[in-house]
Amino acid sequence: MQVSVETLEGLQRRVTVELPAEQVNQAVEKKLQEIAKTVRLDGFRPGKVPLSVVRQRFGQSARQEAWGDLIQHSYYDAITQEGLRPAGDPSIDDIKDEGEGFAYVANIEVMPEIKINKMDTASVEIIEAEVTDADVDTMIDKLRQQRATFDTVERAAADGDQVTISFVGKVDGEEFEGGAAESVPLVLGSGSMIEGFEAGILGASAGDERTVDVTFPEDYQAEHLAGKPAVFDITVQSVAEQILPEVDEDFVKAFGIEDGDVDSFRKDIRDNMERELIQKVKQKNKEAVMDVLLEQHEMDVPSAMVDDEAKRMMEETKQNMQQQGAAQPGFELPIDLFKEQAERRVKLGMLVSEIMSQNSLTPSDERIRETVELYASSYEKPEEVIEWYYGSPERLDPVKNLVLEDQVYDLLREEMQVENKTSSFDELSA
């Protein structure tokens, strides 16, 4: 067998394989003998058809079947001989069988050679944050607002008030579809309407009429309105001020604190916020470190792997949209939407795998347990969640992969030049 490899653009390789005629003839004879054992022809008993007859009747088809066997076996021998690492299945073309031998071309993409660079001169911004008493107070205020009531008042509308309005919108002097409504409740300052609409109602009292000029955003979902100026004629029917509930025993019990103790309520909120903050900080910092890792490693990745990852991401997104009722079965998304992110994931996957290999990383049992316990802590009966994870090795596999990624993150962070930045719960939740 003779093999030659031509390096094309990027990771593309053109592998030419040539086999001697003797090897081809042997493969064809073997295939003819297999056919002779089972073929049925008039005038011959099963399995007793002379090989010369079989060759005359099935010679060409046997030869083509032999090609498949020859390609399959010789291809793997060829890439092994040349030390190639294909990134996917080959594309076979230019098959030649001219009596003097057999030849074909396998077009492949190879896996890139990955060298992990030193990261000690690279800098990364690492976020630090903690949950403060003020953060807890803000969260409780949000919960109070979710359970707020509104009482009608005889005064001008202020920020935070709920107004009941009717309105008619016009673009270029003409009413447009969806631009009119009757008796709509609207909390001023909620940002529910396009910019300028709510501000135009501030200071109005029941019975007042206002004309408000606004401009639809350039990225407005209704394309025929995007970027266009509009005029809304608004009638205020009533003004109501927000009444927030007191943080008392009844309020606290509504959130599952059975004894109604306010201190227990605050601790429960703080615990939940701290769990959420830990995850957000960890995710932000991991993304920052991985961004630097990518910046420090320019590399080609096999397009076949990027395509496969983009397809997987597309299918996952479609399923999620259908489950959320945001799309009907059978709808399609352009795969180009996912190509950039898919390429990032493939590159990171290769780099992280190489770092794991070079450092002989294995998931720490202690960190696996810590991760499972963190997951379980948000449930009412965490011990049952922990038992579920440890009830089957397959359930722990995703946790082990995450722990390995975290160990890679720790290695990289220790090597990089770290610049600490203080952030807040609100900033990370935005």
Sine and cosine of phi, psi and omega as CSV:
sin_phi,cos_phi,sin_psi,cos_psi,sin_omega,cos_omega
0.00,0.00,0.74,-0.67,0.06,-1.00
-0.91,-0.41,0.71,-0.70,-0.05,-1.00
-0.77,-0.64,0.72,-0.69,0.13,-0.99
-0.76,-0.65,0.59,-0.80,-0.05,-1.00
-0.85,-0.53,0.81,-0.58,0.05,-1.00
-0.95,-0.31,0.82,-0.57,0.02,-1.00
-1.00,0.09,0.86,-0.51,0.02,-1.00
-0.98,-0.22,-0.38,-0.92,-0.04,-1.00
-0.92,0.39,0.69,-0.72,0.07,-1.00
0.87,0.49,-0.85,-0.53,-0.06,-1.00
-0.99,-0.15,0.11,0.99,-0.02,-1.00
-0.96,0.27,0.71,-0.70,0.07,-1.00
-0.74,-0.68,0.60,-0.80,0.04,-1.00
-0.91,-0.42,0.95,-0.33,-0.09,-1.00
-0.97,-0.24,0.90,-0.44,0.04,-1.00
-0.98,-0.19,0.80,-0.60,-0.03,-1.00
-0.87,-0.49,0.77,-0.64,0.02,-1.00
-0.85,-0.53,0.77,-0.64,0.00,-1.00
-0.89,-0.45,0.59,-0.81,0.00,-1.00
-0.93,0.36,0.44,-0.90,-0.03,-1.00
-0.86,0.52,-0.60,0.80,-0.02,-1.00
-0.86,0.51,-0.67,0.74,-0.01,-1.00
-0.92,0.39,-0.59,0.81,0.03,-1.00
-0.92,0.38,-0.71,0.70,-0.02,-1.00
-0.88,0.47,-0.62,0.78,0.03,-1.00
-0.90,0.44,-0.66,0.75,0.01,-1.00
-0.91,0.42,-0.62,0.78,0.01,-1.00
-0.92,0.38,-0.68,0.73,0.01,-1.00
-0.88,0.47,-0.65,0.76,0.03,-1.00
-0.88,0.47,-0.67,0.74,0.00,-1.00
-0.92,0.39,-0.62,0.78,0.03,-1.00
-0.91,0.42,-0.64,0.77,0.03,-1.00
-0.90,0.43,-0.60,0.80,0.06,-1.00
-0.90,0.43,-0.68,0.74,0.01,-1.00
-0.90,0.44,-0.65,0.76,-0.05,-1.00
-0.88,0.47,-0.47,0.88,-0.03,-1.00
-0.95,0.32,-0.40,0.92,-0.12,-0.99
-0.85,-0.53,-0.25,0.97,-0.12,-0.99
-0.92,0.38,0.56,-0.83,0.06,-1.00
-0.88,-0.47,0.86,-0.51,0.06,-1.00
-0.77,-0.63,0.61,-0.79,0.03,-1.00
-0.84,0.55,0.73,-0.69,0.05,-1.00
1.00,-0.06,-0.08,1.00,-0.01,-1.00
-0.77,-0.64,0.59,-0.81,0.09,-1.00
-0.96,0.26,0.48,-0.88,0.03,-1.00
-0.82,0.57,0.76,-0.64,0.01,-1.00
0.99,0.12,-0.02,1.00,-0.04,-1.00
-0.92,-0.40,0.23,0.97,0.01,-1.00
-0.96,0.30,0.81,-0.59,0.02,-1.00
-0.83,0.55,0.59,-0.80,-0.03,-1.00
-0.88,0.48,-0.54,0.84,0.01,-1.00
-0.90,0.44,-0.58,0.81,0.03,-1.00
-0.94,0.33,-0.68,0.73,0.03,-1.00
-0.87,0.50,-0.66,0.76,-0.01,-1.00
-0.91,0.42,-0.63,0.78,-0.02,-1.00
-0.92,0.39,-0.66,0.75,-0.08,-1.00
-0.99,0.13,-0.58,0.82,-0.17,-0.99
-0.83,-0.55,0.22,0.97,-0.09,-1.00
-0.84,0.54,-0.74,0.68,-0.06,-1.00
-0.93,0.37,-0.70,0.72,0.00,-1.00
-0.92,0.40,-0.59,0.81,0.05,-1.00
-0.89,0.45,-0.62,0.79,-0.01,-1.00
-0.92,0.40,-0.65,0.76,0.00,-1.00
-0.93,0.38,-0.61,0.79,0.08,-1.00
-0.91,0.42,-0.61,0.79,0.02,-1.00
-0.89,0.45,-0.58,0.81,0.05,-1.00
-0.82,0.57,-0.72,0.69,-0.02,-1.00
-0.86,0.52,-0.71,0.70,0.02,-1.00
-0.91,0.42,-0.67,0.74,-0.02,-1.00
-0.89,0.45,-0.69,0.73,-0.01,-1.00
-0.90,0.43,-0.71,0.70,-0.05,-1.00
-0.86,0.50,-0.74,0.68,-0.06,-1.00
-0.97,0.24,-0.68,0.73,-0.07,-1.00
-0.95,0.31,-0.49,0.87,0.01,-1.00
-0.87,0.49,-0.75,0.66,-0.01,-1.00
-0.92,0.40,-0.58,0.81,0.09,-1.00
-0.90,0.44,-0.63,0.77,-0.06,-1.00
-0.92,0.39,-0.74,0.68,-0.04,-1.00
-0.93,0.36,-0.52,0.86,0.07,-1.00
-0.93,0.38,-0.69,0.72,0.00,-1.00
-0.86,0.50,-0.63,0.78,-0.06,-1.00
-1.00,-0.02,-0.01,1.00,0.02,-1.00
0.92,0.39,0.53,0.85,-0.01,-1.00
-1.00,0.00,0.55,-0.84,0.06,-1.00
-0.86,-0.51,1.00,-0.01,-0.04,-1.00
-0.90,0.44,0.56,-0.83,0.02,-1.00
-1.00,-0.07,-0.04,1.00,-0.01,-1.00
-0.10,-0.99,-0.15,-0.99,0.00,-1.00
-0.94,0.33,0.52,-0.86,0.00,-1.00
-0.98,0.19,0.38,-0.92,0.19,-0.98
-0.97,-0.26,0.89,-0.45,-0.09,-1.00
-1.00,-0.10,0.74,-0.67,0.10,-1.00
-0.47,-0.88,-0.04,-1.00,0.05,-1.00
0.81,0.59,0.72,0.69,0.02,-1.00
-0.97,0.26,0.75,-0.66,0.01,-1.00
-0.75,-0.66,0.78,-0.62,0.05,-1.00
-0.68,-0.73,1.00,0.02,-0.17,-0.98
-0.93,-0.38,0.37,0.93,0.06,-1.00
1.00,-0.03,-0.59,0.81,0.01,-1.00
-1.00,0.05,-0.14,0.99,-0.01,-1.00
0.31,-0.95,0.02,-1.00,-0.05,-1.00
-0.81,-0.59,0.68,-0.73,-0.02,-1.00
-0.59,-0.81,0.46,-0.89,0.08,-1.00
-0.41,-0.91,0.22,-0.98,0.03,-1.00
-0.87,-0.50,0.75,-0.66,0.10,-1.00
-0.95,-0.32,0.89,-0.45,0.05,-1.00
-1.00,-0.08,0.84,-0.54,-0.08,-1.00
-0.68,-0.73,0.29,-0.96,0.25,-0.97
-0.95,-0.32,0.65,-0.76,0.00,-1.00
-0.96,-0.27,0.40,-0.92,0.08,-1.00
-0.93,0.36,0.63,-0.78,0.00,-1.00
-0.95,0.31,0.47,-0.88,0.15,-0.99
-0.98,0.18,0.85,-0.52,-0.10,-0.99
-0.95,-0.30,0.82,-0.57,0.10,-0.99
-0.87,-0.50,0.86,-0.51,-0.01,-1.00
-0.99,0.14,0.87,-0.50,-0.02,-1.00
-0.98,0.20,0.37,-0.93,0.13,-0.99
-0.90,0.43,0.67,-0.74,-0.07,-1.00
-0.92,-0.38,0.19,0.98,-0.12,-0.99
-0.95,0.30,-0.26,0.97,0.05,-1.00
-0.99,-0.17,-0.11,0.99,0.00,-1.00
-0.99,0.14,0.62,-0.78,0.01,-1.00
-0.93,-0.38,0.53,-0.85,0.00,-1.00
-0.62,-0.78,0.62,-0.79,0.03,-1.00
-1.00,-0.01,0.86,-0.51,-0.04,-1.00
-0.93,-0.37,0.78,-0.63,-0.06,-1.00
-1.00,0.07,0.65,-0.76,0.15,-0.99
-0.84,-0.55,0.66,-0.75,-0.02,-1.00
-0.39,-0.92,0.42,-0.91,0.07,-1.00
-0.58,-0.81,0.38,-0.93,0.04,-1.00
-1.00,0.08,0.84,-0.54,0.00,-1.00
-0.98,-0.19,0.19,-0.98,0.08,-1.00
-0.87,0.49,-0.60,0.80,0.02,-1.00
-0.90,0.43,-0.59,0.81,0.05,-1.00
-0.89,0.45,-0.66,0.75,0.01,-1.00
-0.91,0.42,-0.69,0.73,0.03,-1.00
-0.86,0.51,-0.68,0.74,0.01,-1.00
-0.89,0.46,-0.67,0.74,0.01,-1.00
-0.90,0.44,-0.66,0.75,0.02,-1.00
-0.90,0.43,-0.62,0.78,0.06,-1.00
-0.88,0.48,-0.63,0.78,0.04,-1.00
-0.90,0.44,-0.64,0.77,0.03,-1.00
-0.92,0.40,-0.60,0.80,0.06,-1.00
-0.90,0.43,-0.66,0.75,-0.01,-1.00
-0.91,0.42,-0.53,0.85,0.04,-1.00
-0.91,0.41,-0.42,0.91,-0.02,-1.00
-0.93,-0.37,0.35,0.94,-0.01,-1.00
-0.95,0.32,0.47,-0.88,0.15,-0.99
-0.90,-0.44,0.19,-0.98,-0.03,-1.00
-0.77,-0.64,0.75,-0.66,0.05,-1.00
-0.93,-0.38,0.73,-0.68,-0.01,-1.00
-0.90,0.44,0.68,-0.73,0.01,-1.00
-0.76,-0.65,0.38,-0.92,0.03,-1.00
-0.97,-0.26,0.96,0.27,0.03,-1.00
-0.36,-0.93,0.05,-1.00,0.02,-1.00
-0.96,0.29,0.55,-0.83,-0.05,-1.00
-0.95,0.32,0.68,-0.73,0.04,-1.00
-0.84,-0.54,0.20,-0.98,0.03,-1.00
-0.84,0.54,0.75,-0.66,-0.02,-1.00
0.99,-0.11,-0.26,0.97,0.06,-1.00
-0.97,0.26,0.39,-0.92,0.13,-0.99
-0.97,-0.25,0.85,-0.53,0.06,-1.00
-0.95,-0.31,0.53,-0.85,0.15,-0.99
-0.96,-0.27,0.83,-0.55,-0.14,-0.99
-0.73,-0.69,0.37,-0.93,0.25,-0.97
-0.85,-0.53,0.57,-0.82,-0.04,-1.00
-0.48,-0.88,0.39,-0.92,0.09,-1.00
-0.73,-0.68,0.81,-0.59,0.00,-1.00
-0.96,-0.26,0.56,-0.83,0.01,-1.00
-0.71,-0.71,0.62,-0.78,0.13,-0.99
-0.84,-0.54,0.80,-0.60,-0.08,-1.00
0.82,0.58,0.60,0.80,0.05,-1.00
0.98,0.20,0.01,1.00,-0.03,-1.00
-0.90,-0.43,0.67,-0.75,0.09,-1.00
-0.90,0.43,0.54,-0.84,0.00,-1.00
-0.83,-0.56,0.39,-0.92,-0.06,-1.00
-0.87,0.49,0.75,-0.66,0.00,-1.00
0.99,0.15,0.09,1.00,-0.06,-1.00
-1.00,-0.10,0.10,1.00,-0.01,-1.00
-0.74,-0.67,0.55,-0.83,0.02,-1.00
-0.38,-0.93,0.39,-0.92,-0.01,-1.00
-0.88,-0.48,0.68,-0.73,0.14,-0.99
0.79,0.61,0.83,0.55,-0.02,-1.00
-0.99,-0.14,0.82,-0.57,0.09,-1.00
-0.98,0.21,0.69,-0.72,-0.03,-1.00
-0.59,-0.81,0.81,-0.58,0.07,-1.00
-1.00,0.03,0.88,-0.48,-0.03,-1.00
-0.93,0.35,0.74,-0.67,-0.06,-1.00
1.00,-0.06,-0.03,1.00,-0.02,-1.00
-0.98,0.20,-0.30,0.95,-0.04,-1.00
0.96,0.28,0.35,0.94,-0.03,-1.00
-0.95,0.30,-0.47,0.88,-0.05,-1.00
-0.95,-0.31,0.16,-0.99,-0.02,-1.00
-0.91,0.41,0.39,-0.92,-0.11,-0.99
-0.84,0.54,0.74,-0.67,0.03,-1.00
0.98,-0.18,-0.39,0.92,-0.05,-1.00
-0.93,0.38,-0.80,0.60,-0.06,-1.00
-0.93,0.38,-0.64,0.77,0.01,-1.00
-0.87,0.50,-0.53,0.85,-0.02,-1.00
-0.94,0.34,-0.21,0.98,-0.02,-1.00
-0.99,-0.15,-0.31,0.95,0.00,-1.00
-0.82,0.57,0.71,-0.70,0.00,-1.00
1.00,0.02,-0.11,0.99,0.01,-1.00
-0.99,0.10,0.52,-0.86,0.05,-1.00
-0.92,-0.40,0.18,-0.98,0.02,-1.00
-0.84,0.55,0.74,-0.67,-0.02,-1.00
1.00,-0.07,-0.24,0.97,0.00,-1.00
-0.96,0.27,0.45,-0.89,0.10,-0.99
-0.87,-0.49,0.68,-0.74,-0.01,-1.00
-0.76,-0.64,0.56,-0.83,0.15,-0.99
-0.91,-0.41,0.85,-0.53,-0.12,-0.99
-0.86,-0.51,0.78,-0.63,0.08,-1.00
-1.00,-0.09,0.77,-0.63,0.01,-1.00
-0.67,-0.75,0.17,-0.99,0.11,-0.99
-0.74,-0.67,0.79,-0.61,0.02,-1.00
-0.92,0.38,0.60,-0.80,0.03,-1.00
-0.88,0.48,0.45,-0.89,0.01,-1.00
-0.88,0.47,-0.49,0.87,-0.02,-1.00
-0.98,-0.19,0.42,0.91,-0.01,-1.00
-0.88,0.48,0.62,-0.79,-0.13,-0.99
-0.90,0.44,-0.53,0.85,0.09,-1.00
-1.00,0.09,0.98,-0.21,-0.16,-0.99
-0.87,0.50,-0.53,0.85,-0.05,-1.00
-0.95,0.31,-0.20,0.98,0.04,-1.00
-0.96,-0.29,-0.24,0.97,-0.11,-0.99
-0.83,0.56,0.81,-0.59,0.06,-1.00
0.98,0.21,0.00,1.00,-0.08,-1.00
-1.00,-0.06,0.59,-0.81,0.12,-0.99
-0.96,0.27,0.53,-0.85,0.00,-1.00
-0.60,-0.80,0.37,-0.93,0.05,-1.00
-0.84,-0.54,0.77,-0.64,0.03,-1.00
-0.90,-0.44,0.81,-0.58,0.15,-0.99
-1.00,-0.05,0.89,-0.46,-0.15,-0.99
-0.87,-0.49,0.72,-0.70,0.11,-0.99
-0.91,-0.42,0.82,-0.58,0.00,-1.00
-1.00,-0.01,0.86,-0.51,-0.03,-1.00
-1.00,-0.07,-0.56,0.83,0.03,-1.00
-0.34,-0.94,0.36,-0.93,0.06,-1.00
-0.81,-0.59,0.73,-0.68,0.00,-1.00
-0.72,-0.69,0.67,-0.74,0.00,-1.00
-1.00,-0.09,0.48,-0.88,-0.05,-1.00
-0.98,0.22,0.73,-0.68,0.07,-1.00
-0.91,-0.42,0.93,-0.37,-0.02,-1.00
-1.00,0.04,0.66,-0.75,0.03,-1.00
-0.94,0.34,0.50,-0.86,0.09,-1.00
-0.95,0.32,0.54,-0.84,0.08,-1.00
-1.00,0.10,1.00,0.08,-0.04,-1.00
-0.82,-0.57,-0.19,-0.98,-0.07,-1.00
-0.86,0.51,-0.70,0.71,-0.03,-1.00
-0.91,0.42,-0.67,0.75,0.01,-1.00
-0.89,0.47,-0.71,0.70,-0.04,-1.00
-0.91,0.42,-0.66,0.75,0.00,-1.00
-0.88,0.47,-0.50,0.87,0.00,-1.00
-0.90,0.44,-0.30,0.96,0.00,-1.00
-0.96,-0.27,0.34,0.94,0.13,-0.99
1.00,0.03,0.11,0.99,0.08,-1.00
-1.00,0.02,0.99,-0.13,-0.21,-0.98
-0.89,0.45,-0.57,0.82,-0.03,-1.00
-0.99,0.14,-0.10,1.00,0.05,-1.00
0.94,0.33,0.28,0.96,-0.05,-1.00
-0.99,0.17,0.81,-0.58,-0.07,-1.00
-0.92,0.40,-0.61,0.79,0.01,-1.00
-0.90,0.44,-0.64,0.77,0.06,-1.00
-0.90,0.43,-0.60,0.80,0.03,-1.00
-0.89,0.45,-0.73,0.68,0.00,-1.00
-0.89,0.45,-0.65,0.76,0.01,-1.00
-0.90,0.43,-0.65,0.76,0.01,-1.00
-0.89,0.46,-0.67,0.74,0.02,-1.00
-0.91,0.41,-0.71,0.71,0.01,-1.00
-0.87,0.49,-0.68,0.73,0.00,-1.00
-0.87,0.50,-0.70,0.72,0.01,-1.00
-0.91,0.42,-0.66,0.75,0.00,-1.00
-0.92,0.40,-0.62,0.78,0.00,-1.00
-0.92,0.38,-0.62,0.78,0.08,-1.00
-0.88,0.48,-0.71,0.70,0.00,-1.00
-0.90,0.44,-0.66,0.75,-0.03,-1.00
-0.91,0.40,-0.66,0.76,0.02,-1.00
-0.84,0.55,-0.71,0.70,-0.02,-1.00
-0.91,0.41,-0.67,0.74,-0.02,-1.00
-0.92,0.40,-0.70,0.71,0.00,-1.00
-0.89,0.45,-0.70,0.71,0.00,-1.00
-0.87,0.49,-0.70,0.71,-0.02,-1.00
-0.92,0.40,-0.69,0.72,0.01,-1.00
-0.88,0.48,-0.71,0.70,-0.04,-1.00
-0.93,0.36,-0.61,0.79,0.04,-1.00
-0.90,0.43,-0.68,0.73,0.03,-1.00
-0.87,0.49,-0.65,0.76,-0.01,-1.00
-0.90,0.44,-0.70,0.72,0.00,-1.00
-0.91,0.42,-0.67,0.74,-0.02,-1.00
-0.93,0.36,-0.54,0.84,0.09,-1.00
-0.88,0.48,-0.69,0.73,0.02,-1.00
-0.91,0.41,-0.65,0.76,0.04,-1.00
-0.84,0.54,-0.71,0.71,0.03,-1.00
-0.91,0.42,-0.67,0.74,-0.01,-1.00
-0.87,0.50,-0.52,0.86,-0.07,-1.00
-1.00,0.05,-0.01,1.00,-0.06,-1.00
-0.68,-0.73,0.99,-0.12,0.12,-0.99
-0.99,0.15,0.83,-0.57,-0.06,-1.00
-0.38,-0.92,0.52,-0.86,0.14,-0.99
-1.00,0.08,0.53,-0.85,0.10,-1.00
-0.80,-0.60,0.51,-0.86,-0.03,-1.00
-0.88,0.47,0.78,-0.63,-0.01,-1.00
-0.89,0.46,-0.51,0.86,0.01,-1.00
-0.89,0.45,-0.64,0.77,0.01,-1.00
-0.93,0.36,-0.61,0.79,0.04,-1.00
-0.91,0.42,-0.69,0.73,0.02,-1.00
-0.88,0.48,-0.69,0.72,-0.01,-1.00
-0.89,0.46,-0.67,0.74,-0.01,-1.00
-0.93,0.37,-0.63,0.77,0.03,-1.00
-0.89,0.45,-0.65,0.76,0.04,-1.00
-0.90,0.43,-0.66,0.75,0.01,-1.00
-0.89,0.45,-0.70,0.71,0.02,-1.00
-0.89,0.45,-0.65,0.76,0.00,-1.00
-0.89,0.45,-0.72,0.69,0.00,-1.00
-0.90,0.44,-0.64,0.77,0.02,-1.00
-0.90,0.44,-0.67,0.74,0.02,-1.00
-0.91,0.42,-0.67,0.74,0.02,-1.00
-0.88,0.47,-0.69,0.72,0.01,-1.00
-0.89,0.47,-0.69,0.72,0.01,-1.00
-0.89,0.45,-0.66,0.75,0.00,-1.00
-0.91,0.42,-0.63,0.77,0.01,-1.00
-0.93,0.38,-0.65,0.76,0.00,-1.00
-0.91,0.42,-0.52,0.85,0.01,-1.00
-1.00,0.05,0.00,1.00,0.00,-1.00
0.97,0.24,0.26,0.96,-0.03,-1.00
-1.00,0.02,-0.08,1.00,-0.01,-1.00
-0.40,-0.92,0.43,-0.90,0.02,-1.00
-1.00,-0.02,0.49,-0.87,0.07,-1.00
-0.84,0.55,0.64,-0.77,0.03,-1.00
1.00,-0.10,-0.17,0.99,0.01,-1.00
-0.96,0.29,0.38,-0.93,-0.06,-1.00
-0.84,-0.54,0.46,-0.89,0.10,-0.99
-0.87,-0.50,0.60,-0.80,0.04,-1.00
-0.93,0.37,0.78,-0.62,-0.07,-1.00
-0.91,0.40,-0.38,0.92,0.01,-1.00
-0.89,0.46,-0.38,0.93,0.04,-1.00
-0.87,0.49,-0.42,0.91,-0.15,-0.99
-0.95,-0.32,-0.08,1.00,-0.12,-0.99
-0.89,0.46,-0.73,0.69,-0.06,-1.00
-0.88,0.47,-0.74,0.68,0.01,-1.00
-0.92,0.40,-0.59,0.81,0.02,-1.00
-0.90,0.44,-0.67,0.74,0.02,-1.00
-0.89,0.45,-0.64,0.77,0.05,-1.00
-0.87,0.49,-0.72,0.69,-0.03,-1.00
-0.89,0.45,-0.67,0.74,-0.01,-1.00
-0.90,0.43,-0.71,0.70,0.02,-1.00
-0.87,0.50,-0.75,0.67,-0.01,-1.00
-0.89,0.46,-0.65,0.76,0.01,-1.00
-0.86,0.52,-0.67,0.74,0.01,-1.00
-0.92,0.39,-0.71,0.71,-0.02,-1.00
-0.90,0.43,-0.71,0.70,-0.01,-1.00
-0.90,0.43,-0.65,0.76,0.03,-1.00
-0.88,0.47,-0.65,0.76,0.01,-1.00
-0.91,0.41,-0.65,0.76,0.03,-1.00
-0.90,0.44,-0.67,0.74,0.05,-1.00
-0.86,0.52,-0.70,0.72,-0.04,-1.00
-0.92,0.40,-0.73,0.69,-0.04,-1.00
-0.90,0.44,-0.52,0.85,-0.04,-1.00
-0.98,-0.20,0.10,0.99,0.03,-1.00
0.76,0.65,0.73,0.68,-0.04,-1.00
-0.97,0.23,0.66,-0.75,0.14,-0.99
-0.74,-0.67,0.52,-0.85,-0.05,-1.00
-0.92,0.40,0.77,-0.64,0.00,-1.00
-0.96,0.28,0.77,-0.64,0.03,-1.00
-0.86,0.52,-0.61,0.79,-0.02,-1.00
-0.90,0.43,-0.68,0.73,-0.02,-1.00
-0.96,0.29,-0.51,0.86,0.10,-0.99
-0.87,0.48,-0.72,0.70,0.00,-1.00
-0.90,0.45,-0.69,0.72,0.00,-1.00
-0.87,0.49,-0.65,0.76,-0.02,-1.00
-0.92,0.39,-0.69,0.72,0.02,-1.00
-0.89,0.45,-0.68,0.74,-0.01,-1.00
-0.91,0.42,-0.57,0.82,0.06,-1.00
-0.91,0.41,-0.69,0.73,0.08,-1.00
-0.84,0.54,-0.73,0.68,-0.13,-0.99
-0.94,0.34,-0.41,0.91,-0.13,-0.99
-0.90,0.44,-0.35,0.94,-0.02,-1.00
-1.00,0.06,-0.04,1.00,-0.01,-1.00
-0.99,-0.15,0.35,-0.94,-0.03,-1.00
-0.91,0.41,-0.60,0.80,0.02,-1.00
-0.83,-0.56,0.99,0.15,-0.10,-1.00
-0.87,0.49,-0.54,0.84,-0.03,-1.00
-0.89,0.45,-0.53,0.85,0.03,-1.00
-0.94,0.34,-0.60,0.80,0.05,-1.00
-0.91,0.42,-0.68,0.73,0.02,-1.00
-0.88,0.47,-0.70,0.71,0.03,-1.00
-0.88,0.48,-0.61,0.79,0.00,-1.00
-0.89,0.45,-0.73,0.69,0.02,-1.00
-0.87,0.49,-0.70,0.72,-0.06,-1.00
-0.99,0.12,0.00,1.00,0.01,-1.00
-0.98,0.21,-0.23,0.97,-0.01,-1.00
-0.46,-0.89,0.74,-0.68,0.02,-1.00
-0.85,0.52,-0.57,0.82,-0.03,-1.00
-0.89,0.45,-0.53,0.85,-0.01,-1.00
-0.94,0.33,-0.43,0.90,-0.01,-1.00
-1.00,0.08,-0.25,0.97,-0.07,-1.00
-0.84,0.54,-0.74,0.67,0.03,-1.00
-0.88,0.47,-0.56,0.83,0.02,-1.00
-0.92,0.40,-0.68,0.73,0.01,-1.00
-0.88,0.48,-0.67,0.75,0.02,-1.00
-0.89,0.46,-0.66,0.75,0.02,-1.00
-0.91,0.42,-0.65,0.76,0.02,-1.00
-0.90,0.44,-0.65,0.76,0.06,-1.00
-0.88,0.48,-0.68,0.73,0.05,-1.00
-0.87,0.48,-0.66,0.75,0.02,-1.00
-0.90,0.44,-0.60,0.80,0.02,-1.00
-0.92,0.39,-0.61,0.79,0.09,-1.00
-0.90,0.45,-0.70,0.71,0.04,-1.00
-0.84,0.54,-0.70,0.72,0.00,-1.00
-0.88,0.48,-0.68,0.73,0.02,-1.00
-0.87,0.49,-0.74,0.67,-0.04,-1.00
-0.91,0.40,-0.66,0.75,-0.02,-1.00
-0.90,0.44,-0.63,0.77,0.02,-1.00
-0.91,0.42,-0.53,0.85,-0.05,-1.00
-0.99,0.14,-0.52,0.85,-0.08,-1.00
-0.98,0.21,0.31,-0.95,0.14,-0.99
-0.99,0.14,0.90,-0.44,-0.12,-0.99
-0.99,-0.12,0.76,-0.65,0.13,-0.99
-0.92,-0.40,0.92,-0.38,-0.07,-1.00
-0.98,0.17,0.63,-0.78,0.05,-1.00
-0.72,-0.69,0.79,-0.62,0.02,-1.00
-1.00,0.09,0.76,-0.65,0.03,-1.00
-0.79,-0.61,-0.01,-1.00,-0.03,-1.00
-0.81,-0.59,0.24,-0.97,0.02,-1.00
-0.87,0.50,-0.70,0.71,-0.02,-1.00
-0.89,0.45,-0.68,0.73,0.00,-1.00
-0.89,0.47,-0.64,0.76,-0.03,-1.00
-0.98,0.21,-0.30,0.95,0.00,-1.00
-1.00,-0.07,-0.15,0.99,-0.06,-1.00
-0.92,0.39,0.00,0.00,0.00,0.00
